[in-house]
Amino acid sequence: GWTLAMSDRAEAGLALLARNERWIETAADAETRAHYRLARSSMHAFGDRLEQAIAEGRLALAAFAAVGNWTEALPAMSNLGVMHYWRGECAEAHAVLAEARARREALYGRGGAGIKIDIHLGAVLHELGRHAEARAMLEGAVAELRRMAPADYIRTDILLAENHLAQMAIAL
């Protein structure tokens, strides 16, 4: 399903998941149901259906919270925040991303792949007119990413953060 969605075939990915929805809803454990909702949320996002993506993202977050799995809830929170940002719902994006950042720091500290939360939060802070905080957040994320072992996703995240910083500079 993920492969189909990332190949611009979100409907096909969702249809593949739908084949197992009855089992997921009636027989799967709570953790599996949470992952199912997170996958559906992402597939809706890939298909540019943000309303459905946000609704599924909220279900995924609630499911992970219900089982107390905040490690798996963090990607759901990050995705939910960025989808609100894409819709221009910056107050909602800020709320979920600020909570995600606080939970990430309580679990792991500042480092790790969850640093993307800071990139999204920095972009939202800029949109809220909190430019100094946004710049500090984004510059901190870049510095943290540069300390990590090189990998393709890290280079992409650095580029994303630097693009947000450039956009801010141009806008200001």
C-alpha positions in Angstrom: 0.0 0.0 0.0 2.8 2.4 0.9 4.6 1.7 -2.3 1.5 2.3 -4.4 0.7 5.6 -2.5 4.2 6.9 -3.0 4.0 6.1 -6.7 1.1 8.4 -7.1 -1.4 5.6 -6.8 -3.0 6.4 -3.4 -6.4 5.0 -4.3 -4.8 1.6 -5.1 -2.9 1.7 -1.9 -6.0 2.4 0.1 -7.9 -0.3 -1.8 -5.2 -2.8 -0.8 -5.5 -1.9 2.8 -9.3 -2.0 2.6 -9.1 -5.7 1.9 -8.1 -6.3 5.5 -10.1 -3.6 7.2 -12.7 -6.0 8.6 -10.0 -8.1 10.2 -8.1 -5.0 11.4 -11.3 -3.6 13.1 -12.5 -6.9 14.6 -9.5 -9.1 15.3 -6.2 -7.1 15.2 -4.6 -5.9 18.4 -4.7 -2.2 19.3 -1.1 -1.6 18.1 -1.9 -3.1 14.7 -5.1 -0.9 14.4 -3.0 2.2 15.2 -0.4 1.4 12.5 -3.3 0.7 10.1 -4.7 4.2 10.8 -1.3 5.8 10.4 -0.8 4.1 7.1 -4.3 5.2 5.9 -3.5 8.8 7.0 -0.3 8.9 5.0 -1.9 7.4 1.9 -4.6 9.9 2.0 -2.0 12.6 2.3 -0.1 11.2 -0.7 -3.4 11.4 -2.6 -3.9 15.1 -1.6 -6.9 14.3 0.5 -5.8 16.2 3.6 -9.2 16.2 5.4 -9.3 12.4 5.3 -5.6 12.3 6.2 -6.1 14.5 9.2 -9.1 12.5 10.4 -7.1 9.2 10.1 -4.1 10.8 11.7 -6.2 11.8 14.7 -7.5 8.2 14.9 -3.9 6.9 14.7 -2.7 9.2 17.4 -5.6 8.3 19.7 -4.9 4.6 19.1 -1.2 4.9 20.0 -2.1 7.1 23.0 -4.6 4.5 24.2 -1.9 1.8 24.3 0.6 4.3 25.7 3.0 3.9 22.8 4.4 7.4 22.4 7.4 6.2 20.4 5.0 5.2 17.6 2.7 8.2 18.3 5.5 10.7 17.4 5.4 10.0 13.6 1.6 10.3 13.7 1.9 13.7 15.6 4.6 14.9 13.2 2.5 14.0 10.2 -0.7 15.5 11.7 1.1 18.7 12.4 2.5 19.1 8.9 -0.9 18.3 7.4 -2.5 21.1 9.4 0.4 23.3 8.3 -0.3 22.5 4.6 -3.9 23.5 5.1 -2.9 26.8 6.7 -4.2 25.7 10.1 -1.1 27.0 11.9 -2.7 27.1 15.4 -3.6 23.4 15.2 -0.2 22.6 13.7 1.6 24.4 16.4 -0.4 22.6 19.2 0.3 19.1 17.9 3.9 19.8 16.9 4.7 21.5 20.3 3.3 18.5 22.1 5.2 16.1 19.8 8.4 18.0 20.5 7.9 17.9 24.3 7.1 14.2 24.2 10.1 13.4 22.0 12.4 15.3 24.3 11.0 13.5 27.3 11.5 10.2 25.6 14.8 10.7 23.8 16.2 14.2 24.2 16.8 16.4 21.2 18.5 14.0 18.8 17.4 11.3 16.5 15.1 11.1 13.4 12.4 12.9 15.4 14.3 16.1 14.7 11.9 16.5 11.7 9.3 17.6 14.3 11.6 20.7 14.9 11.7 21.4 11.2 7.9 21.4 10.9 7.5 23.4 14.1 10.0 26.0 12.8 8.0 26.4 9.6 4.9 26.9 11.7 6.5 29.4 14.0 7.5 31.4 11.0 3.9 31.4 9.7 2.7 32.5 13.2 5.1 35.5 13.0 7.5 34.2 15.6 10.5 34.6 13.4 13.3 34.5 15.9 12.0 31.3 17.5 11.5 29.8 14.0 15.1 30.7 13.0 16.5 29.2 16.2 14.4 26.1 15.9 15.5 25.5 12.2 19.1 26.3 12.8 19.2 24.0 15.8 17.7 21.2 13.7 20.3 21.7 11.0 23.1 21.6 13.6 21.6 18.4 15.1 21.2 16.8 11.7 24.8 17.6 10.8 26.0 15.7 13.9 24.2 12.6 12.8 25.7 9.8 10.7 25.2 10.7 7.0 22.2 9.1 5.3 20.0 10.1 2.4 17.1 11.1 4.7 19.4 13.3 6.8 20.6 15.2 3.7 17.0 15.6 2.6 16.0 16.9 6.1 18.9 19.4 6.1 17.8 20.6 2.7 14.2 21.0 3.9 15.3 23.0 7.0 17.7 25.2 4.9 14.9 25.8 2.4 12.6 27.0 5.2 15.4 29.3 6.5 15.9 30.7 3.0 12.1 31.2 2.6 12.1 33.1 5.9 15.0 35.3 4.8 13.4 36.1 1.5 10.0 36.8 3.2 11.6 39.0 5.9 
